[in-house]
Amino acid sequence: MIKEHPFPTRRRNGNAVFSCSVNVLGFITMVGGFVSPYWLQSYSRIHMPFSRLGLWEFCLNGFVPKNDISMQSYYGCWWIYSPYLDAIRDILTPWWFIIIQVFMSVSLFLYFLSVILFFVYLFGEFSNSKVPAVLSLSIALIDFTAACLITTSIIIFGINQLNPDWMPYPFQNWPSSGFGLAALSGCLAFITTGYSAVQYRIDKELHEEDAFNFPLVTRPQMEPEVILKSVQPEKHSTCGRKWAQRNPRPSPCFRMLAARLLIDLHT
């Protein structure tokens, strides 16, 4: 009898559901950190030329670039690609900041892709047990890549936010909620990676088990006399008549074969 494992039952276990929940929570925190204008913030009790910034927005309060002969001051909150900031964009977004923007954008896409694959994994119906294993492995690899990119971005920002050549008075600034949400999303991505790797191992074992659950072809039970009759050559045929004329009694090989068949039947 074939042992069947319904795909939805074995895939919607506690490990897979928990991993999906953590992944969705990580995606939400990732979106919050991605759009937040509070990656770096200055103390409000002290007048600072810089108020706060995010990946895509800068809030300035009398910011004057170094070595600027015109001594022009910049005020207000602006999108980083606003024409108002054209003259100082290279100062506000150095090469390492652009790398962070790229890494976080790729991580957001990977997070979104992993969420989609998770829902396909949990609620899809597949005729091949190999598909869930491929999906769980893909989710683990995608989340691991996103976690590495987010961690790299957090480290780069944490080091360079203390650079006095970037924002003035760096020790009066502190990483804020957007930075924390991004760091949390990276931690959740690592957790999802671990649980997805465990789920892949489960799916792989189930797929290997299903590979051996194939139907066996059995022949109907036959009486010994019927088997002996089916093995004996037809006497009505030309070859059968010649064999019967030359061998009136069954040959030793035939008797051994018949005995072996009888033994197999009774065992």
Secondary structure, DSSP 4 states (H G I P E B T S, - for coil): -PPP--HHHHHSSHHHHHHHHHHHHHHHHHHHHHH-S-SEEE-TTS--SEEEE-SSEEEEEEE--TT-TT---EEEEEETT-GGGGGGHHHHS-HHHHHHHHHHHHHHHHHHHHHHHHHHHHH---SSTHHHHHHHHHHHHHHHHHHHHHHHHHHHHHHHTT-TTTSSSGGGEEE-HHHHHHHHHHHHHHHHHHHHHHHHHHHHHHHHHHHT--PPP-PPP--HHHHHHHHSPPSSSHHHHHHHHH-SS--HHHHHHHHHHHHHHH-
